[in-house]
Amino acid sequence: MDQVSEMEGSRLKVVIVGCGLGGLACAIQCREEGLHVLVLEKTAELSEIGAGIQVPPNAGRMIDSFGLTEKMFEAGMVAKTNEFFLRWQDGSVIGKRPGSAWAREKWGYGSCTIHRADYQRVVFEEARRLGASIRFDADVVQTDCRAIKPTVTLATGEKVSADILVGADGLRSSVRHGVLGFIKEPQESNDLAYRITIPREALEGEEDEMIRRILDEAVNCLWFGGDVHVVLYGIRGGREINLVLICPDDLPHEVSKQPGDLAQMHKLFESWDPTLKILLSKVNKALKWKIWGMEELDTWVKGSVALLGDACHPSVPYLAQGAAQAVEDAVVLGRLLGLFSRSGQPKSSLPELLKLYQHIRKERAMPIVRAADSMRDMYHAPDGPKQEERDRLLREHDWWDEDRSFPWALADLKTLHGIYGYDAVKGADEGFDKSQFGKAQGRL
């Protein structure tokens, strides 16, 4: 890119630990800003992990800023249509939320779904195309968070230094240990997820009305049921159905995931909606994933080292914002580094820039993490007065009325505007302009 080539001589060197969505998005943004980028990934290759994830409008905005919207759809991203809220016992419709067209009208970007591996592959290819270096089999075991030239040590004993070091290495972050000075383990949420994909062709012959709508209209479904709920949506261009069954955690503490026992799964849902039971009858395998969280960290930065995504603010998935918030972190951090590199400030000021990053992102991400926690109560309301009130509010809610209040983040358009309407680049620019760095340049 011209912008990148013009800056080749005076670029900051950024080393990113972790080749997940957040790390790769940070690599893309840093390359867009003209910075040297090296990504260190401990695995031997880019491997398919997880299953479907949701791409809300705030994530769609960032994908579009990278110029990757078309490539995401080519890779199998699916625009949401209507989302039905269903009663667990019989699948009766509690309420309906409009889909991607509604989101585009409200926030400028649609609401979509995609397989995580497809998303990762697209951003991986873009990071490489832009000139980021990516090393596999590079397992970081120690982090030195010095202000000038922070350094990581690999399992081989090799040391790698940078101007800025980014810990995008997930829930079990090694870099986090260096930033905090101690090992901080994630906490169990007491829930787990059965993660399942079903080929579309396995459902083609079914006459069930809702299954026909899932296939023909690409509708999404969300079943509410006591301490259990189920989410369904299409991925891979509609060729697969992604099914997530959230239920109480029965995995041992030390086990994060394992193959699911299908007989146990069927037992758990034996009295549920016949439509869901048809879907589950098509399942050949399922993975059980423990759902983790973490109390708020006092700091995400130390010296010239910063954390992003699950390394510093893992979230339960009940607001579908985990990946989006990691990518927002990445864009804000990369943008701030770009602004800094063009400001003429000395590298000794980088620790202060990272404190600005932390301020901007903590103020944004932590309320969303807390909102996701609170959504569990809404999803898992036991049958009774609270459930009946939830169902009534969902049934009566006008999703187009921005002045209509609702007690949960799921349906509060003001809350959703705060989540979905966010522009990470603008957030970084405004934060930089208001800071000592922007004032030093007379940007205000």
Secondary structure, DSSP 8 states (H G I E B T S, - for coil): -HHHHHTGGG--EEEEE--SHHHHHHHHHHHHTT-EEEEE-SSSS----S-EEEE-HHHHHHHHHTT-HHHHHHTT-EE---EEEEETTT--EEEEE--HHHHHHHHSS--EEEEHHHHHHHHHHHHHHTT-EEESS--EEEEE--SSS-EEEETTS-EEE-SEEEE---TT-HHHHHHHSS----EEEEEEEEEEEEEGGGTTT---HHHHHHHHH--EEEEEETTEEEEEEEEGGGTEEEEEEEEE--S-TT-SEEE--HHHHHHHTTTS-HHHHHHHHT-S--EEEEEEE----S-SEETTEEE-GGGT----STTS-HHHHHHHHHHHHHHHHHHHHTTT--GGGHHHHHHHHHHHHHHHHHHHHHHHHHHHHHHT--TTHHHHHHHHHHHH--TT-TT---SSTTT-HHHHHHHHT--HHHHHHHHHHHSHHHHHTT--
